[in-house]
Amino acid sequence: MKYVCTVCGYEYEGDLTQEPDDYVCPLCGEGKDVFEKVEE
């Protein structure tokens, strides 16, 4: 699975739903609610 931060474009590889609710994007610091799942 891949998720992309809609704020800065950071690509998260893996299952973002397994991250804790307080996970933030390592580049821009936004919460995981701004990530969108990308169909590969």
Backbone bond lengths (Angstrom), bond angles and torsions (degrees), N, CA, C in turn:
res aa  C-N    CA-C-N  psi(-1)  N-CA   C-N-CA  omega(-1)  CA-C   N-CA-C  phi
1 M - - - 1.451 - - 1.517 109.92 -
2 K 1.308 115.00 153.92 1.462 120.76 177.61 1.525 108.36 -140.47
3 Y 1.309 114.12 138.57 1.458 121.37 176.27 1.519 107.87 -125.51
4 V 1.335 116.73 145.86 1.457 121.17 179.88 1.525 109.01 -122.65
5 C 1.335 114.99 133.19 1.467 120.22 175.76 1.529 108.13 -71.63
6 T 1.320 116.29 124.05 1.467 120.28 -177.79 1.519 112.07 -75.72
7 V 1.326 117.61 -9.12 1.468 121.32 179.81 1.530 110.85 -88.47
8 C 1.354 116.49 -50.28 1.464 118.63 -173.06 1.528 114.15 -119.29
9 G 1.345 117.24 -10.19 1.454 119.19 178.08 1.524 115.04 91.53
10 Y 1.330 117.74 3.76 1.468 120.93 178.55 1.526 109.77 -59.86
11 E 1.330 115.89 135.77 1.461 120.78 179.76 1.520 109.92 -103.50
12 Y 1.326 115.32 122.48 1.464 121.73 178.00 1.518 107.81 -100.88
13 E 1.331 116.45 122.31 1.463 121.87 178.51 1.512 108.58 -97.02
14 G 1.324 117.29 122.69 1.457 120.95 178.99 1.514 111.15 126.54
15 D 1.333 115.16 -165.18 1.460 121.06 -176.85 1.523 109.47 -99.02
16 L 1.313 115.96 98.97 1.467 121.20 -177.31 1.519 111.88 -63.21
17 T 1.317 117.99 -25.66 1.461 120.47 -179.55 1.526 111.86 -66.22
18 Q 1.331 117.21 -17.49 1.468 120.65 178.80 1.530 112.31 -84.31
19 E 1.329 116.66 -9.48 1.467 120.21 177.83 1.535 109.13 -77.71
20 P 1.340 116.61 152.86 1.482 118.80 177.31 1.524 111.25 -63.30
21 D 1.340 115.64 158.63 1.468 120.74 -177.45 1.521 112.88 -61.35
22 D 1.337 117.26 -21.73 1.466 119.39 -178.84 1.531 112.44 -94.73
23 Y 1.339 116.54 14.37 1.475 120.50 176.24 1.514 109.37 -61.36
24 V 1.334 115.96 138.46 1.466 121.04 176.12 1.521 109.62 -128.09
25 C 1.296 116.15 153.79 1.452 122.58 177.21 1.529 108.86 -61.03
26 P 1.331 117.79 129.04 1.475 119.79 -178.52 1.528 113.99 -68.03
27 L 1.319 118.13 -16.49 1.471 119.92 -179.95 1.522 112.67 -93.81
28 C 1.324 117.06 -46.75 1.467 118.33 -173.94 1.531 114.02 -113.50
29 G 1.339 117.61 -11.41 1.457 120.05 175.35 1.517 115.78 83.34
30 E 1.329 117.21 5.70 1.463 119.87 178.15 1.528 109.70 -75.54
31 G 1.320 116.65 155.19 1.458 122.02 -179.96 1.517 112.36 -72.52
32 K 1.349 115.45 168.12 1.467 118.59 -175.30 1.527 113.22 -70.48
33 D 1.335 117.29 -6.82 1.473 119.59 177.27 1.523 112.50 -71.84
34 V 1.339 118.17 -13.36 1.468 119.99 178.55 1.528 112.21 -91.85
35 F 1.351 117.23 -2.23 1.452 120.86 179.39 1.533 110.59 -83.94
36 E 1.326 115.59 143.12 1.460 121.56 175.50 1.505 109.32 -119.39
37 K 1.340 116.51 138.53 1.454 120.80 179.06 1.530 108.77 -72.36
38 V 1.325 115.69 137.14 1.456 121.80 -179.90 1.521 108.69 -109.37
39 E 1.320 116.96 127.94 1.461 120.78 176.55 1.512 108.13 -79.82
40 E 1.321 116.19 126.10 1.466 120.34 -178.15 1.508 111.06 -95.82
